[in-house]
Amino acid sequence: MEYAVEMERITKRYPGVLANDDVSLCVGAGEIHGLIGENGAGKSTLMNILYGLELPDSGVIRVFGREAAIGSPNAAIRLGISMVHQHFMLMPNMTVLQNIILGRAPTRFGFIDRAKAREAISDIIDRYDLAVDLDLKIYQLSVGQKQRVEIIKALYRRAKILVLDEPTAVLTPDETNRLMSVLRRLKEQGISIIFITHKLREVMEVSDMITVMRKGAVTGRVKGAEASAGSLSTMMVGRIVDMSVPKAERKPAEEPIVEIDCLHALNSRGLPALRGVSFRIFPGEIVGVAGVEGNGQTELIEVISGLSRPLSGSVRFMGLDVTHMPVRPRRELGMAHVPEDRLKQGVAASCSIRDNLVLGCYYRPPYSKLGVMDNNRLSGLAERLREDFDIKAPGTGGLLGTLSGGNMQKVVFARETHDSPKFLIAAQPTRGVDIGAIEYIRRRIMRLRDEGSAILLVSAELDEILSLSDRILVMYEGEIAAEVDGNCADEDEIGQFMMGARRKGHSDA
């Protein structure tokens, strides 16, 4: 068999961490190869080495049978290797078109030939159904649209070997299905694909071969057609993972803790995003928000959390009108927020893990007195949270930016939920985390609900909405298209509401 990629005995060490321990990976030409493992298992490090972002301490790489020294992404691109990263590598103030052609722009008479570039990119968009407006700037796009831009950019570079790091983490079920079709078409054209994911169903569905990593080493290899969720999860975490979440009978209070009344708001492009949204949330219940990304969920979260102001309407929390209240006073009332984009809104990547864990409480007693922080208490809290939430790092003194995406998400979730907030906005809480962490986070959300917290759960994972929610609100074009009882919700019915094929009135309770 001809191999597109052969990585033999790759070892990579960081201070205090053995990221890759004598790892070998072989990917056949025209093969979809699944690469799975827990957060911090070494998957992204291995692929960063293949893409030239990191240099191995030892080991050999061959590309189509020839030994290659890949010292930079440019060297990788010259070899036909392209990578779509979990965290987007896009310039926010440039247009979609400019980002795609950056470093590979066609020219005519010494000038960039935008017409030729647009034609080539439009062909990719049409061929693979990856709709995005080429003239919008990146900061104006939703998370899902940014992901599409990354995929288009890789296809535009005509990669022979395509590395996808958690490509479906930000996609809706329908978008995921379309991506799977794209991968199969690319495979038919002889392109080799390395597909990194935490979603076992997806990796089993699309992969020819699957390699499993744990704690920096390969723990197993299996053909996709012969794999099972149980065997893969055992190789990943050392045990069978139970994704079902026991749900006690809902016991909400009589009075709502959150009241949303006729909210209207604009998106970043100045267009209507919320059109008269109203609902209530009671202590002791989970209200799930389902919908295709870009239908007002982001703006709803930002208005409720205080990150933006509505055009009209009101937000009441704990009996108070907080519509124009800044973020910190809302948090001091007991509101917490796990944002959908952890890098943009959830963390300070250049600060320490400790500082990120204590951002919500460093200024309050018993962690501060008369404006002086108690560093011993803060360090003790951070270390306890690192252990309780299984954040994979040798300590809390290192930079947060050195963590994997899933471990960053654990830091955000630990900070926002460890003191049992009265109201939690959980936006994509399990995006980009491994199955063991998904299990933990979902059970933690349910425990908060059972302890009396009110939770607004916004997720692109429909199975997550269905398994956790007491009530489900479906958003379409900035409105609530339907309200469904979470105990008798039907996936197909919700899918129709998400696409605007059906509408159904909703109540406030």
N, C-alpha and C positions, 0 to 999 in steps of 0.2 A: 504493500500500500504506500502511495506517495503521501508524504506528510508536508503540510503547509508550514507547520510550526513544530519544532522539537526543542523543548527546554529540558536540559538534563542537569540534575543535581544542583539546582539553584539554591543558594543560601544567601540570606540578607539579615543583617543584625542592625538594630538601633540600640541606643543606650537603655539597658534593662529589658529589652524585648528581642526575642528571636522570631522575626516576622515570617521568614521562609526557612525551613529546616530540611535541606537536601531534597527539594521538590523537583519532580519530573512530570512533564506534561507533553503529550503528543496529540496534535490536532490534524486530522486528515484533510486533504484537499477536497473542497466542496462538502465539508461536514459541518453540522451544527453541534458544537461541543458545549455542554452545560458545565459550569463551574460553580459549585455551591459550598456553603459553609457558614458558620456563625460569624457575627461581626467580630473583626479582629482575627479571623482564621488565617489571613494572609492572602486572600484572593486578589484584592486590589493592589497589594504590593507586588505580587507576581506579575499582574498585567501592566503595572507601571514600569516594571523592568522591561517587559516586552516592548512597550511603547517608548522607551528611552527616557522616561521621567526619573527613573532611579537606576543606579548601577549595581549589579549583584556583587557580593563579596567573593563568590565563587560560582562556577557552573558554566555551561555552554549553551548557546542559542543557535539553532539552525533555522533558516527560512527557505523553504523549498529546497532543502538538501544542502544549502550552502551555509557555512558557519558565518555568523554575523555579529559584529560588535556594534550594538545600538546605543550610541552615546547621547542621543537627543531625539525629540519627537520628529524633527526634520529628517533625521536618518531613518526613522521608522517609516515615515510617509514615503520616502524614496524607495523603500523595500515593499511598499504596497500595504502597509499596516496603518489602520486608522482606529481611533478609540473614541467612543461616546462615553463621557464620564458621568458618574452619578451626580456630581456637582458641576453645574454647567460652566463651560469655558467660553463664555460669550462676553462681548463688550456692550454694557447696558445702554450707552448713549449712541451706539451705532445702529443702523437699520438692519433688518433681517438679511437683506441682500448683501450689504457690506460685510456682515459677519461670515456669511457663507463663502464669499470669494476672497476673504482676507488671506493673503499669502499665495493665492492661486487665481489671480484676476486675469482674464483674457485681455489682450491689448490690441489696439489698431492705431497705427501711425504714432506710436508712443503714448497713447492715452488708453485708459481703461475702457474696454468695450462693454458697456453696461447692457446694451441690447442683446449681445451674444450671451452674456452671463445670465440675463433674465430668461432668455429662451431655454438655455440648458437646465436651469433650475426649475422653471415651470414644467418642463418635461418630466423631471423627477417627481415633482409634486403631483402631477396628474397621474403618472404611472403607478405611484405607490399610495395615492390618496392621503397625502400628508399636508392638508390645506393649511396655509399660513399666509398672511399678507406681507409681501416682500418689502413694502415701504414703511411698515411700522418699526419703531425702535424697540429694542429688546426689553427695556424697562416697562413698556406698555403691554407686554404679553403675560398671559397666565403661565403658571408652572408647566402645564401640559403643552402649551404652544412652544415654550422654550425647548422642551424635550424634542419636539418635532424638528425644530431648527437644527439641533445637534445631529439628528439622524440624517437630515437632508444634507448637512455639511459633509458628513462622512461619505454619503453616496456620491456627492458632487466630486469628491477627491478620488473616486473610482478605486476604492480599496479592494485588494484581493483577500485581505484578512481584516475582518471587522470585529473589534472587541466592544461589547455592549455591557456596561457596568450598571446593573439595576435599571434597565431601560423601561420597564413597565411600572416602576414605583410611582410614577406621576400620571399614569394613564387610566382612563375609564375602562370598564370591561369591553366596551365596543372598540375603543382604540387599541386595546391589547390584542383583541382578535385580529384586527387589521394588521398590527405589527407582526403577529405570527405568520400571516399570509405573506407579508413582505419578506420575512426571513426565509420562508420556503422558496420564494421566487429567486432570492439572491443565491440560495444554495443550488438551485437548478442551473444558475449561470456560472457555477464553479467557485463562488466565493465561500471562503471558510469563515465561520462565525464562532466566536467564543462568547457565550451567553451567561453572564454572571447574574444570579438572582437568588432570592430567598423563597420564592414561590414554587413549591414542589410540583404543583399541578402543571404549571407552565413549563418547567424544565423537563418534566416527563413527557409532555405533549409534543414538544418541538425538537428535543435533542436526540441525536444519533448515539452519542456517548455522553456519560456524565462522570466528572471527577469530583470527589468530595474531599474537602480540606477541614482540618480541625487543629487548632493551636499551632498553626504554621506548617503542618505536615499533611501529606495525602493519606487519608484513611480508607479510601476505596475508589474503585472504578467499576462502572456497570453500564451496560447498554440501556439506552433510554426505554426501549420496548420491554425490557426485563425488570425495570426499577419499580419499586413500590414506595409509597409515602412513609410507611413504617421503617423500611430498611434504610432509606435515605436519612430520615430524621435520627435514627440510631447512630449512623455513621457521623452525622453532623454534631450532635450534642451528647451522645452516649446513652440516650434513652428515647423511648417513643414519646412524642409530644402530643398532648391532648388539646386540640384547638377549640373544643366545645367549652362554653362558659356557663356554669350553672346559674340560673336566673331565679332568684326568689320572687315571690309575689310582690307586685308593685304596691308600695304604701306611701303615696305622695301626701304631702300636707294639704290642708284646706286652702291656704293662701299661697299664691305664686311668689316666687322669689325674684323672677325676672319677667318683666312685661314689655313686650315690643309692640309699639302702636304705630301703624301706618307709615313705616319708614320709606323714604325716597332718598336715593343717593346716586352719585355719578361714579363712573369708573375712571381710571387714569387717563383715558382718552377724552374725557368730558362727555361721555355718552351715558344715558340712563342705565343704571345697573340694578337698582332696587325700585320696585314699583308698588308701593303701598303694602309692604310686608308687615303682618301682625301675627303674634302668637304669644303664648305664655309658657313658662317652665316652672315646675313645682319642685320643692325639695324632695329628694328620694326618687327621682326619675331621670332617665336618659332620653333625650329628644334627639333623634338622628336626622341629619339633613343629607338627602341624597340628590344627585343631579349631575349632569355632564358639566365638567369644569368650564367656567366662564359664564355661568348663568346667575351670578350674583352672590355665590357663597362667600367669595373672598371679601367683597364689600360689606356683606352682612357681618362677618367676623370683625372686620376693622372698625365698624361703627359701634358694635356692642362692646368691644374691648377698649375703645377710646383712641384708636390709632387714626381715625378719621371722623369727620363730622357729617351728619346727614343734611340733605337739603331741607327736609321737613320730617315730622314724626318725632317720636320720643323713645327713650330707653329708660326704664325704671328698674332699679336693683335695690333690694332690701327696703322697699317702700320709698326710696329716694329717686328723684329725677337726676340721672347721671349723664344725660344726653351730651352735655358740653363739659363734663368733668374730665380732667386729665387722667392719664393712665394710673399714676401712683395712688391717688385717693381711691380709685376703684379697687385696686389691689388691696389696699388697707381695709376696705370693707369686706374683703373675702373673695374677690374675683381673681381667678388664675387663667392663664392662657398658654396653651401649647400651639405655637404658630405653624402654619403649613410650610413655610420656607424657613427652616431652622438657621441657615447661614445668614439670611438677610435680616431676620427679625428675632431669632431665638438665642443666638450665642454671640460672644465676642471671641472670635477664633484666635486672635493674637494675645489673649489673656490666658491665665492658667485655668486648669480644670477646677481648682478650688474656687477661684473667683467667680467662675460661671455658675457653680453650684450654690453659692451664697448670695447671688445678686439680689434676691428678693428679700433678704433679711439682715444684711450686714449693718444696717443703720438702726436696727430696732433692738431693744432689750430682749434677751440677756446678752446679745452679741455686741452691743455698743452701749456705752455709758458716757453721758456728757459729750457726745460727739467723737469719742475715742473707741475704735474697734478693739474687741477682745480677740486677737488673732488665734490664741489657743482654742477658744471655743469654736471659732469659725473653722479652723482646720479640723477639729474633732467632728463637727457636723459634716463637713465635706467628706471626710474619710468614712464616716458611717453611711452616708448616702452612696458612696462608691461601692461599698460592700453590699448594701441592701439591694441596690439596683443592678448589681453585677456589671459595673462599668469596667471594661477590660483595659486597665492601665496599671502600671507598677505603683502609682501613687497619684496624688492630686496636684503635685507641684509642676508637672509638665504642661506645655501649651495645649490648649484644647484643639487647635488646628492639626495636631499630630494624630488625633483619634480618627477612627473610621466613621463614616456617616451614621451608621447605626448606633455607635457608642455616643456620638454627639447627641442623637435623639434621646438616648437614655439620660444624659445629663440634663437636657431640657425637661424631660418628664419628671425626673427626680426633684428638680428645683421647684416645679410648679405644683406637685401633688403631695410632697412629704408631710405637709402640715394640714392635710385634709381641708381644702378650700370649700367655702360655702357654694361656690359656683365655678365650674371648670368649663372653659371653652377648649375642646380638644379637636384641633384641626389636623387631619391626617396623622394621628398619633403614632401609627405603626409604619409610616412610610419609610422604606429603606432599612428596616430592621429585620433580624433573623427570626426564624420561627420560634425559638426559645424565648426571645424578647417579646415577640407578638403575644405569645401565650401569657407571659407575665403582665404586660401592659393591659391587655384586655381584662384579665382577672382583677387587676388593680382598679381599673375604671369601674368594674362591677362592684367592687368592695366599697369604693367611694359612694356609689349610688345607694348601696345597702346601709351605709352609715349616715345617710341623709343629705349628701351633696346633690345639687342639681347639676346636670351635665348636658352641654350642647355638643354633640358629636358630629363633626363634618368629615366625611370620608369618601374617597373615590372607590374604596373597597366595598362593594355592595354586600358581600357576605358579612363584613364587619358591622355594617349598619343593621342588617337583618338579625344577627346573633345577639347584639347588645341593646338595641333600642326598645323602649317601651312605646314610644310613638315615633313615627317617621314622617317628616315633612319633605316633600319632593319639590325642588325648585326648577322652574323653567322660565327663561327670559325675564328674570328678576322678580318673579311672582311665585307664590306657593301654589303649585298646580294641584296638589293633593295632600291630604293628611291620612295616614294609614295606621291602624293598630299594629304595633310591632309584633304582637303574639300571633297574628294571623296574616302577616304580610306575604304577598306572593311576588317572587322575583320578576316574573314576566310582566305582571301588572305594573310594578314599580318602573320597570324598564320602559313601558309605554308612556307612563307619566313623564319620565326623564326626557324622552324624545319629543314630547308635546303632542303625542298621538291621542292622549286622553287627558281630561281634566276632571277634578273632583273637589268639591268644597271642603273646607276644614273648619274645625272648631278651635277654641282656645284652651280646651281642657282635655 
